[in-house]
Amino acid sequence: MLQAPATRSESHPPADGSGPAADARQPATVPPASVGPAGASSPNSGAERGLDWFNLFVANIQTGFGPFIAVYLSGQSWTQTSIGLALSIGTVSSMASQVPAGALVDAIQNKARVAAFSVLVFTASALMFAIHPIRLFVYLAEVLHGVSSCTLGPAIAAMSLMLVGRMGMALRLGRNARYAAVGNGVGAALMGACGQYVSERAVFYLTAVLTLPALLALVPLRRQPVRGNDPLVAMPHQKKEGTGSLRILADRRLLIFCGCAMLFTFGNAPLLMLISGTLTAKGSNPSLLIGACIVLPQIVVAMASPAVGRFADRYGRRWVLIAGFAMLPLRALVFSTTANSTLVIAAQVLDGIAGAGFGILVPLIVSDVAARSGRFNLALGAVGFAIGVGSTLSTSAAGWVSDHYGMRVAFCLLAAVGLVAVLLAVFTMPETRPAADDETRQPQAV
């Protein structure tokens, strides 16, 4: 792991922690595995259920800030150039905030408060869209949403890590992904029905209302004790040896993973956009087909995520990463060879498999690398920045190639980029899964 255990003094505090060596600032802890009478619930069970529901409602909320923005602003007589500028402002704000937001979440001890504040900012952003969609309010809402998304994601990952520790992180992230996928599907259905049968403006009022149950879901997480040693606070020996931000960001494993993530996102992000154009040009209910292309991967993610988490926990992260990345060139090649709607929708199963693996592995590998450094969320922000760079560059590049050389060449290019990501993971990405007894060998967090 990152550091060897610290040397302790020969005097030890009593088992109950009441001796003079006990630090009043030390966070409450629970053992890695709670032992109790048969049928007794774990001390963390209420908090884990709260985190489940929080993931679901956050996915509902984020759906409201998806393609519905473009539809709504079009109905408000915005030009496509103006809509693109507004969305670009949100994207740039998110990219610029990734690393600073991660450092901020690291510095704040109560991660549930960070999550609650981020959700409240979502409420304000949704109401800005709904009440008065002038340019100033829309641009401000996009900036606020982009920045708060960068604090919310690390806060959820940090709360997951605090609940289960590193050794239970893979299974916990599988649960997170399952509830988020269900939330995406339910949110898309609710927002679509609201826009169709009420009004496009009502979508954003509904988004604001859905922040209320998300805040309620955080109540069990307000004062949640840490499982085992606090995995998010730097150890004294790590501070002495200079485990700072630059050292974590320069970790070889993290840099390789950032490169893999950027290449994967570069190849993956434009695929649905390009195939949507193909389906629209063919006619025959393109909206229905595009909706199926969005919903099917979410169903796969919801079904596969727990199994992916168990596999990563048992056999390691590297093989899950390689298998997920391999879905990208296969899917791009299918799109390059056919525009048959049935085959296109079936190929989206590959996107679900890739999404389940990649969505779980991003926070999981970061926790392997940086959880004990006190810089977990900073490292997560660095990976998020790499993903944002890949996504931002890929859409314009793929569109340019498609316009000048045709759709098939664009799909082949994206397949080649995906293949490079696979090869980079195969030949350079090391295994990051910690040893089974590593958790017990770590010094007490302070």
N, C-alpha and C positions, 0 to 999 in steps of 0.2 A: 504493500500500500504506500501512501504518500510519505508517511513518517513512521519511525520506530516508536515504541511506547516510551513515554517520558520516565525519567528516573524519579522515584518517589522517595520521600524521607522515610527513615526507619520507624517513625512513630505513626500509628494509624488511628483514625478516629473510631469511636464505637460504631457498632453495626447500625444503630438507629440514627447516626449522623448528628448526635446531640453534643459531641465533644467540641473543644475549642477550635479544632481544625475545620469544622463545618463552616462553609461560606453561606452567609444569608442570601447571597445573590444567586446561589446555585439553583437551576431549574428543577422542578419536581420531576421525578423519573418513575417509570414503571418497568418491570422486568421484561425482557424480550418475549417471554412466553408466560402468560398469566396462569397460575395454578390455583384452582379453586374447586369447589364441589361440582359434581356432575350436573350439567345443565346450567351452571352459572354463566352469565354473559361476561365477556371480556370488558375490562374497564374502558377500552377504546371503542366498544361496539356502537355506542350512541354517536360518537364523533365520526366514526367511519360511515355510518348511515347518513349523517349530515353532509359529509363530503360527497357521498354518492349523489344526493339530491342537489347539492350545489353545482356539481358538474353538469347535471341534466339541465338545470335552469339557466346556467351560464351559456350552454349551447343554444337553448331557446333564444336567449337575448342576442347572441352574436348572429344568429340567422337573420334577425331584423336589420342588421347592418350589412347584409350581403347584397345580392343583386336587386333587392327591393329599392335600394337608394337610386339606382339608375332609372328604374321604372317610374318611381315617384317624381324625380326631378324632370324627367321627360314630360310628364303630365303637367309640370309647372312651367312649361315653355323654355326649359333650359336647352341650349344646344349641346350636341355631343362633345364639342370641344370644351365647353364649360363643365360638363359632367366629368369628363376625363381629367380636367385640372383639379376638380374637387377630390376625386378619388386618388389622384397622384399626391395631393397634399397629405391625405391620410396615410398613404404608403410611406412617404418620405418621413413623416413624423414618427411612424412606427419603427422604421429602420434606425433613425437617429436616436431613438429612446431605448433601444434594446439593452445595450451595455450599461448606460447610466441607471436605467430602471432596475436592472438586476443588482447593481451595487447598492441602490437605495433599499431594496427589499432585504438584502443581507444585513443592512445597518439597523433595520427596524425589528425588534424582537417579536412583537405580536403580529404574526402573519395574517391572522384572521381580520385584524383591523385594516391591513393593507387591502385584502380582498374586498372588505365591505366598502372602503372608500372608492375602490375601482368600480364597483357595481353602482354606487351612487353617481359617479361621473357618467356611467352609461345612461343612467336615468336622465341626467341633464342633457346629454347629447341627443337622446331620442326625442326629448321634448323640444329641443331647438329645431330639429327637423320638422316636427309636427305642427308647432304653433306658428312659426313665421320663417319659412325657408328662403330668406334673403341670402345673398352671397356671404355676408359677414358671418351670420349664424351657421350656415352650412360649413364654411371653412373652419370655423372655430369648433364645431361639433366633430368634424373629421380629425382635427388635431387632438382634441380631448379623448376621442375614442381610440386613436392610435397609441397615445401615451399610456392610457389606463389599461389597454390590452397588454402592454409590455410589463406592467406591474402585476396584473391579475394572473397571467400564466405562471410566472415564477412563484407567486404566492401559493397557488394550488399545488405546484410541485413541492414546495417547501413544507406545506401542511401534510402532504402525503408522506414525506420523508420523516417528519416528526412523529407521525402516528405509528409507523411500522418499522422504522429503521431501514438501513440499506439492505439487509437480508430479506426483508419482505417487500421491497420496493417494486420488484417486477410484477408480483401479483396485484399489488395496489394500483399500479399504473394500468394493468389490464382492466380492473374495475372502473377506473376513471374513463378509459377509452370507451368502454361499453356504455356507460351512462351518457357520455357526451354524444356518442353516435345516436342513441335513442333520442336525446334532446334535439339533435340536428334534424332528425326525421320528423319528430312531433312539431318542432318549431316551423319547419318548412310548410307542413300541412296547415298549421294554424295561421301563419302569415299569408299563405296563398289564399286560403278561404276568406280571411279578413279583407285582403285586397280585392278579391273577386266580388264578394257579396256586401261589403260595407263601403270601404273606400281605400285608396292607396295611402291617404293620410292616417287612417285608423291603424295601419300596420305599426306606426311608430308610437302611437298611444298604447297599443298592446305591448310593444317592446318595453315601454316604461313601466307598465303594470307588472310585467313578469319579473322585474327586478325586486319586487317585494318578497315573493317566496324565496328568491335566491338569498336575500338578507336573512330571512328566518332560518334557512338551512344552516347558516353560519353560527347560530346560537350555541349548539353543542361544542363548537370548536373554539370558543372564546378563551377558555382557560384549560386547554387540553395539555395534560402532562406528556412529557417526551418519553418515548419507548427506549429503554436502555440509556446509554450515554447520549447527550445532546449532539446530534449529528450536524448541527448547523453553526456551532460556535467554535471558533478556532481554539486549539489547545495551547497551554502555556509554552510547551516545547516547540510548537510550530511557530509561535511568534518569535521566540528566540532565534530560531533558525531562518527567519526571514521568509516565511511562506506568505508572500504578499500577492497583490493582484497580478503583477507582471509575471510572477513565477507560475501562477495557475494558468494564465492566458497563454504562456509559452510552453505548456505541457505538450509533448509530442502527440500523445493520444488525442487530446482535445483538438489540436491543429489538424490532424488527419481526419478526424470526424467532421470538423467544420468544412474541410474540402469535399468530403464525400456528400455531406448534406447539401452544400451549394450546388454541386453537379447534379444530384438527384432532383432537387427542386427546379433547376434550370430545365431539365428534360421533362419534368412532370407537369409543371404549372400550365404551359400553353396547350396541352393535349386536348382538354375538354373544350377550350375556346375554339381550336381549329376544327374539331369534329362537329361542334355546334354549327359552325358556318357551313360545313358540308351538308348536314342534315337539314338546315334551313333552306339551302339552295334546292334540295330535292323536294321540298314541300312535305305533304302527307303528315300533318300534325307534328311539326318540329318541337313545339313547346312540350307536348306529352313525351316525346322521345328524350328530350334534354332532361326533363324531370326524372325520367326513369334512369338516365345515366348518372344523376346525382344521388337518387335514393338507394339504388342497388349497392353501391360501395358502402353506404352507411349501414345497411343491413349486414353486410359481410363483416364490417368492423365490429358491430355490436355482438355478432355471433363468435368471431374468431379472437377477439382481444384477450379474454381470460386465458385461452389456450396458448396464445402467443406469449403472454407473460409467464406462464408456467414453463414453457419450453425454454425461454431465455434464462429463467432461474435455474433450470436443471442442466442445460447443455451449453449455456454461454450466450453472450450477446452477438458475437461475430457472425455465427451462422444464420441467425435471424436477420441480421442486417443484410447479409449477402443475398439471402432468399428474397427479402422484400425489394431490394434494388433490382434483382433480376426480373421482376414483374414489369418494370418500366420499358426496357427495350422490346419485350414480347408484345406488350400492349401497343406500343408505337408502330411496330411492324404490322400488327393486325389492322390498325387504322390506315396504314399506307397501302394496303393491298385490297381493301374492300370498303364500300360505303353502305353495305347492307345493314339496315337498322337492327336486325336481330343479332348479327355478329358483333356489331358495335356495342350494343347493350351487354351482350354476354362478356365481351372483353373487359367491361367495367368491373367484373369480379376480380380481375387482376389488380385493379386500382384499390379495391377494398382490402386485398391481402397486403399490398404494399403500404397502404395507409395504416393498417393495424400494427404492422411491424415498426414502421418509421415513427408513428405517433408515440408508441411506448418507449422506443429506444432512445429518443432524444433526451428526455429527462433521466432515463435510467443510466445511460452511459455517462452523462454529466454527473450524476450522483456517485457513480463508481470512481470518477476521476477527482471530484472536488468537494464531496459532501463533508469530509473531515477537515477541510481547509478554512472554513468560515467564508468561502467565496463561491458557494454553490450557485446562487442566483446570478452572480456576475458571469460565471462560466456559461450558464444557461442563456444569458443575454448575448454572449458572443456567438453561440450556435444560432440563436434566433437572428442575429445580424447577418450571418452567412446565408441562412435560408432566405432572408429578405432580399439580399443582393441577387441571389440566383433567380428568385421569382420576378424581381423588377426587370432584370436584364432580359429574361427569356421571352416575355410576352412580346416586347417590341422586336426582338431579333427574329422570333419565329414568324411574326406577322410580315416582316420585311422579306424573309426568305420565301414565304408562301406567295406573296404578291409578285415577286420577280422570277421565281423558279418553279412555282407550283406547289400544291398541297402535299404531293407524294414526297418531294424532296425535303420539305419541312419536317414531315414525320420521320423520314430516314435520318435527318440530322439529329432530331431529338432522341431517336433510338441509339445513335452513335454516342451521344453524350451520356445516356443512361448506361451504355456498355462500359464507358470509361469509369463511371462511378462504381460499377461492379468490380472492375479490375483493380481500382484503387483500394477498395475494401478487401479484396482477396489477398493482395500482395503487400499491403502496408498497414492495414488496421489491426492492432493487437487485441487480444481478448482482455476485457476490463472487469469481468465478474470477480468480486472479492472472494477470498477463501471463506469456507463455512465458519471457521473459528475466528475470523478477523474481528468481528464485532466485539468479542469478549477480550481481545487483546488490546483494544484501544484504551487510552487513559481517560479518566473522568473529565467531562467537559466542565469548564468554569465560565 
